[in-house]
């Protein structure tokens, strides 16, 4: 899709229903690396010319985020989450496609878009280390064009709300990771942005701080401040518990978009059987091959140690259960218990990303 | 390229940030003050030792006035200290860990550049005063100032430096550590623009190179500052006005050109995904 067409879409206002909409975003990074080799000729060539590399960070990614949603960008490292976030924040220009925030084309109208979206990046907290906490927030209040009185009031309010008031005059570099995260939220809340993006919001936080932070996003930002949240994460528990919708990315490609339940359904045809056994005329490992041959079975794992005998069979939902049990009983094993488990988001994540790789 | 209005409050906020950061490093602050005074004094002693006169020439190689070498070099060093604030401003002001956060706020490019170099520029102007007093009262520099001309010289010089700053920041967003714009201008300032010796002296070694010197903005900055501070030259005099008009033309070319280079650098860094890299 050409940018000109997208510009027309933006001007017509037809994208304004969504808080965020990305259309066929594609981004390829290219560059040259320099390698040290023992061959002087090759080394000199590498030094002067370099060896080219190419990474497809995003490939025709499209989705939309409604107002008031907590939208998760889920994917392994290098899947394109941060590139996507930086395109939304106008820190990276896509090769093709377009991103809209509140109907505004980010690349075409960056200043207007900046008033609607603010991002907390994972790699830097984006604060001036030598300034106090209050001075940092006042700096950003000025950059967000807040009148002095409003800035003073908002800074005091948010510092109080996040329990940072008593540290207001302390240097920002003296803060813990958890406090720095809170401070970055204070920073973006000073703006009038309706969409807030977090890149790995809880990475580096201890479990208690991480839980506090999740509560902060859900209760304070979404419910109280009516913000739309986009968060990149590879924490599946976090994505399941917080997100209303999830986009699963892998190697720059969008694998699926939906609610956590909908994403799980993409692997619902799969079942895991955990069978606890006793007795047996042969080593448990010896029936593994035969079980793998059963129609519908994909993976068989066995545990036979310290008196515990377990077989885990993963496969299609319509696998031949009777044949599995007959193979087990034929080897003299007795079934003590049998549990089936439905797929989790983690299963969906692993399966879809593995399929993406293959 | 659309017009880029400067948001003064934002620029002042960035300047205040740099002021607070600068003053938080006490030792750096003390050394910077002492370095500015002692470094300047060494040039003063150097010039006093030589004790010769220098003739100022116009673009048409017409003699304009004869001044002491001491006066010539003191003004040269004072002006170059102000101009060099561009480099120090960029080094300290472009913080990679804050660059993306600040640009995300939607700050205009011209505001960002002005705010980034403003504190350094202001500081150099502040240092200018004690250095000037040392020059006048300790080394007995003879000043003959035309205040209107001097004011205009400072204004035009500031605009030229601002234009060059934008080009320099744009290059630095791409090259990261240093930038060729600053390097070329820094070298040309000391070598070809008449910072510490009259550019006519270059003809002794490289005949005709003086024409290259007159193509450099810093040559004109030195020229109009010296005219206004050492010869009491009025801008109402046609020959003096001519120098001011050429300087103004440089300013008029360098501001949009600088903005263009900045936007090019910003766009290229965004295309490469290296905006926050250093």
Interface residues (C-beta under 8 A of the other chain):
Chain A: X27 X29 X31 X57 X83 X86 X89 X90 X91 X92 X93 X110 X111 X112 X113 X114 X115 X118 X119 X121 X123 X124 X125 X126 X127 X128 X129 X130 X131 X135 X138 X139 X140 X142 X143 X144 X145 X187 X191
Chain B: X7 X9 X10 X12 X13 X14 X16 X17 X20 X21 X24 X25 X95 X97 X98 X100 X101 X102 X103 X104 X105 X106 X107 X108 X267 X270 X271 X272 X273 X275 X276
